[in-house]
């Protein structure tokens, strides 16, 4: 039988995870309405998974990713933001945390490998399932630009994580919320 404190702590975690999933979905919804911002809002939605990795631990980040991806793929009017979230941005923070346990060179090789696989799958899904235009002549420049953007995304995400851990966490008092 579970102790009342443990039940209360798990209920708090589940409630926060549901709130994070709802926030992620709303961000993706905004991104799908403004098609020029779909990648930006997909990246912003991934920060809720980062918060879950830090504050909630497993399995909550995976649940947030799964629920948000499913809702986005089913309900968003423009599917590109949902595809980007489901095939890269949603699960990347979980892998980022795992990859950064390795030496920096190994970590970056793993991160770029994951990004390039995700990028390739997003291109395939966009072309063949969503019917977006074929950009074949631009594949190499697009891949290079995508890798540069990914490097900046990872750098910015690391900075946001640092800001959260050392400044915002105390202000929001989430750490105390689970104790």
N, C-alpha and C positions, 0 to 999 in steps of 0.2 A: 504494500500500500504506500502511495506517495505521501510525503509530508505536506502539510498545508503551505509552508513557505516555498517548497519546490513547485507545487502546483501554481502558486501565485506568480513565481518567477517565470515559469513556462508560459503562463497566460499573458504576461507582460511582453515576453519575447514574441509570441505569436501575434499579438495585437500590433506591436511595432512593425513586424514583418509585413502584416497586411497593409498597414499605413504606407510603408515603403513601396509595396507593389502598386498601391493605388496612385501614389505620387509618380512613380515611374510611368504608369499608364497615361496619366494626365500629361506628363511631359511629352510622351510619344504622340499623344493626340494633338497637342499644339504643333509639334513638328510635322505632323501629317497634313495639317491645314495650311501651313506655310512651307511649301515644298523646297524653298531655298534654304530652309533651316532644319530639314529632316535629319541630316547627319549631326548637326549641332545638338539637337534635342535628344537624339539617340545616345550621344556621348554624355549629356547631362543626366539622362535617366540611369546610366550605368553607375553614377555616384551613389545612388541608393543601395546598390549591391555592395559598394565599397564600405558604406556605413554598416551594413549588415555583417560583412566579414569582420570588421573591427569590433562591433558591439555585441553581436548575437552569436557568432560562431556557427559551426555546421549544425544542422542542415538548412538553416534559414536563408542564406544567400542563394542556395540552389532553388529553394521554394519561391523566393521572390523572382528570380530569373524565369522559372518555369511558368508561374502564374502570369507575369507580365507579358512574356512572349506569347503565350496562348491567347490571352485577351487581345493583345495588339494584332496578332495575325487574324483573329476572328472579327474584330470590331472596328479597326481603324479604316477610314475611307481610303487613304493612300497607304499601300502596303510596303513601300520602300523603307520607311522608318522602322516598321515592324521587322522587316527582313534584316536590316542592319543590326537592330538590337538582338534579334534571335540568333543570328549567325556570327556575331562578334561582340558587340558592346555589352550585352547582358552577362555573358559568362567570363569576359576578359578579366574583370577584377578578381575573380576567384583564382584564376590561373596566375595572375600577376603576383598575388600573395604567395602562391606555391613556388613560382619561378624565382622570386627574389631571395629564396633561401639558399640558392646556389651562388657560386662565384659570379661576379659581374659579366664576364664574357659568356659563360654558359647561359646565364639568365637572359642576356640580350639575344643570343642565338635562338633560344626557345621562344622568346616573345615575338621576334620577327618571323619565325617559322609559323607560329600560330596566326599571326596577323595575315601573312601571305596566303595561308590555306583559307582563312576566313574571307579574305579579299577575293580570291579566286571563286569560291563558292557563291559569294554575293553577286559577282559578275554573272556567273552562270544562271543563278535564280532570276536575276534581274532581266537577263536577255530572254530566257526560254520560258519562264513562268509568268513574269510580270509584263513581258512584251516591251521592255524599254529598248531604245535604239541600240544597234550593234555599233560599238566603238572600236572595232578591230584595229584600224590604223593607229589608234591612240593607246593601245594596250601597254606598250613599254613606257611611254611618258606618264601614263596614268598610274602604272605600277610604281614608278619612281616617286611621283608626287604623293601617292598613297603611303609609301614607306616613310617619306619625310613627314607627312602629316601624322602618321602613327607615332613616330619618334616624339613629335611635339605633344601629342595627346598623352603619351606615357609620362613624359616629363611634367606636364601640367597636372596630371593625375597624382603623381608623386608629391608635387608641391601642395596640392589641395589636401592630400592625406596628412602631410606634415602640419599644415595650418590647422586642420581639424584636431589632430592629436595634441598639439601644444597650445592652442588658443581656444578654438570653438568648443572643444569637448567640455572644458570647465564651465563655459558660459551656458551650454545646453543641459549640463548635468546629467547626461545619459549614463555615464559610468555609475553614478550613484543610484540610478533608476533600477538597476538589477541587483543591488546588494541588499 
